[in-house]
Amino acid sequence: MEYICNDCPRQCGVVRAEVRQEGQVLPGFCHSPLQPVVARAALHEWEEPCISGSRGSGAVFFTGCNLRCCFCQNTTISMGGTGVPITAARLRDIYGELIEKGAHNINLVTPTPYKKAILESLAEPLTVPVVYNCGGYETTATIDAFKGKVQIYLPDLKYLDPALAKRYSAAEDYPQVAAEAILHMYDQIGPYELDDDGLLQKGVVIRHLILPGCLDNTKAVIDWVRDHFDDGQVLFSLMRQYVPCGRAADYPEINRRLTDEEYDEAEQYLFDSGIEDGFVQEKDSASEAFIPAFDGTGV
């Protein structure tokens, strides 16, 4: 039976191929087959402390993305196609292997192109929380499909400026789409809950990566979170880890790291906002050393 895909806000309406042949370029914005393509599956220590914990998050990095962020740190998989085709059954086995290694959760990184297979892989509940780790560019229908299967949403809120969203991620409608998606995630999951060890069991963690020269956008994101959520409802993660990657060299204004002054201003704005539930990053987080090797590990 043909699978006509409108799973993400691109609403491509293309007939998705079951598998991708070597060298084949598939239709649709994400160019992804229905069969999952995974570039890495391993314990990951570099998420927020409440997700990585002491043993690591069981991160499954999928190939393909419904955004085109010119600065993407994972360009080789988000746009480069690097990865290993697997079945939904193998995906389920990978979850079990990561749990056996001590994973605090199963962390689905950029899962949107593989909604159908991931839902199949989660037909039976896991023994640890499932994290839906995405760029925030989601439809409410896709979020609804994961109700009861995902316990933690980890979306980006990259932009509230449509011009920046268009220029850097080819998604002018990103601000309203991501804002609606995040509110919908919260409506589904409710307030966050931590266990006695400080590990997140359910909830929404909103991430925002500060871009060079875009402090007004960052302040708008902080304001939006403050205006839409009360203490104890969501966690907010202000990310300092930007390094020029991907095609950043084609955009001179962001082809540099953040200055200390930029980050200090953003961090102070966050502190002054009254948002208390969340995380900030140290300066050394802006390093290529924290980009995983997408070499098929664990796949």
N, C-alpha and C positions, 0 to 999 in steps of 0.2 A: 504494500500500500504506500502510495506517495506521501512524503512528509513535506507539506508546504509550510515553510518556516516564517513565522512572525514572532519569534520568541523574544526578540529584543526590540528596543524602540526604533531601530532602523526600518522595521516592517518591510523587509526585502520581498517577501512573498515568493521566494524561489523554492524549487523542489530540491531538497537536500539529498545529496548522494550518500549512500550507506558508508562507503569507504573512499579514501583518496589514493589514487594510483601514484606511483613514483613520478614526480615532476608535473603532476596534474594541477592546474589552477581551477578550483571549484567556484561556482557562482555564489553570489551573495557577498555581503560586506566582510564577513569574517572568513570566508573561503574555507570553512571547516566542514568535514564530513559528519555524519551522525555518530559513527564509531569514534570513541574517544581517542585523542592523540595526547600523550603525556610525555613530558620532557624530564621529569624528576619526581620521585616520591621518597621522602626521607624526613627524619626528625629535623625540625627547623627551630633554631634558638633565637631568631631575630625578630619575632613578633613582639607585641606588647607583653609585659610581664605576666599579665593575667591569662594570656593565651599560651605563651611558650613555657611558663612555669620552670620547674627544675629539670625536666626530662626532654622538653621540646614538644612542638606541635607537629602532628603528622601531616605534613604539607604535600599535597598532590598538585603539581604545577601543570596545568593544561596548556596546550598549544592553541593559539588563535585568540582574537579579542574583538569585541564590537566597538572599540574605540581606536583612534589612531594618534595616540599621544606622541608627539615628535620627540619627547625627551625620555621615553620609556626605558627604564633600566633593564627590562626583560625583552628587548627588541627581538632577540634571536628566536624567541618563542611566540611573542605576541604578534609579530609581523613576518618573521623569518621562516616559520614553518617547521622549525626543529622539533622533533618529538617522535615517539614510538606509538604506532597504532595498536590499540588493545581492545578487548571486548568489555562489555559491562560486567560480565562474570569475573574477568581478570581484575577489573577495577575494584570489585567487592573484595577479592582476595588481597589486594594491596592494602585496603583498609585494615584487614585482619593482621597482616604482617606488621604494619606500623603500630597497631595497638599492642601486639606482642612485644615490640621493642620498647614500649613504655609511653607511647604518645598520649598526651593529655586529652587530645581531641583529634578529629580528622578535619583538616583545613583544605578546602577546595578552592584553589587559587585560579581565578578567572574561569569559572565554571560555565558561564552563560551559553557559549556555543554548543555545549553538550548536555543541555537540559534533559533531553529524552533519555539518554543512557544513564545519566547520574540518578535520575528518579528510579530507573530500573535497579541500579546498584544499591539504592537505599530502600528497597521494598520492605526489608526487615530492619528493625531498629538496631543501631550499634550500641555498644556498651559505654561509649564516650560521646560527648557532644560533637555535633557536626557544625563546622564553621563555613559560611558562604562568604568568601573573600572576593570582592568584586570592585569594579570601578565606579559603582553607583549608578550606572546607566542601565536601568532595568525597567521592565514593564511590571505593573501591578499583577498582571496575570501570571507571569513567571514566579513572582514572589508568592502568590497564592498557591501555586503548584507545589511549593516546598513546605507548606504548612504541615507541622508535625514531623517533618524529616530534618529540618534545620533548627538548631537551638540558638545559634549565634550568627548574627549578621555583622560583617566587617566591611562596610562600604566606604569608598572614598566620597568626599564632597570636594571635588577639585575646584569648581568654579561657581560663582554666582554672577559672573560677568559673561554674557553671551559672546562678546567679541573675543575674549580670551579662549573660550571653549571652542569657538569656530577655528581660530588660528592655530591653536596648539593640539586640539583633539578631534577636529573635523566633526564637531557636534554642537552646532549653535544652540540647539534646544536643551543642552545638558543641564543648565541651572534648574529649569522647572521640572524636567524629568527626574533628575536625581533627588531633588527636594521632595517630590511626591513619593518616590520610591522609598526614601528613608522614613518618611512618616508612615508609610504602609508597613514597612518592616517593624517599626515600633508597635503599631496597632496589632500586629500578629504576635509578637514575642512578649511585649510588655517590659516592665522595668528590669534592669540587669540584676543578676544574682551571682554572688561570689561564694565559694565554699570556704571552709575554715582555713584552707591553705592559700586563699587569695586567688584561686583559679576561677575563671568565668565559666558558669554552668549554663547560663542563658542571657540573652540581651543583645543590644546593638552598640557597637563601637564605631564611631564616625571618625574617619581619618581625613586629615588635610595636609597635603604636601605644600610647603611654602615655595613659591617660584620666585626667582630673582626679579626684582623690580615690580612685583605684583602685590605689594603689601595692602593696597586698598581692597583687593579681592580677598586676601586672607582675613582682613578685619570684617568684611561683609559676611564671610562664612562663620566666624566666631559670633557675630551678632545674631545670625540666623539660628545657630544652635542655642544660644542663650534665650532667644525669644520664643522658641518652640518647645523647649524641654525644661523641666524643673530638676532640681537636685535629686539624685537617686534614680533618674529615669534612664539616661544613656551615659556612655563614656565617650570622651573626646580626646583624640590623639593628634597633637600638633607636631608635624614631622619636619625635622631639619635635614633629612638625609639627601636632599637634592644634589646630584652631580650631573653634569652635562653628559647625556647618553643618547643613543639613537641618532636622530637627525638634528640634535640641538645646534650643531654647528651651522645649520641653515637658518637659524633664528638668532642673530647676534645678541639680541637683548637678553636672552636667557642662556647664552653659551658661557656661563661662568657659575661659580659657586655662590651661595649666599654670603654676604658679609656678616661679620659679627654684629654690626649695627642693625642690619635688617632683622636678624633673628631676635636680637634683644628687644627690638621694638614690637615684634609680633608676640613674643613671649609675655612682655609686660602688658600688652593689650589683652591677652588671654587672662592674665592674673587679675587685671582690673575689671574684667567682664563679670566676674562673680562665678564663672564656671569652675567648679572644684573637683569634679569627677573626671579624671583622665590622666594624660601622660604628656610629657615633653621629652625631647631627645637631646643627648649630648652632642657636642660639636663633632666628635670623631665618628658619629654615625654616617656622616657624608663621606663615604669611602666605597670604592669599587670592590673592596674586600668583602663586603656584605652581600654582593650579588652572587647567588648560588651558581654552581656549575650545572648547566642544562645538558647533561651527558647521558641521560637515560638511567641514572642511578635509581635502583629500586623498582624499575618498571618491568 
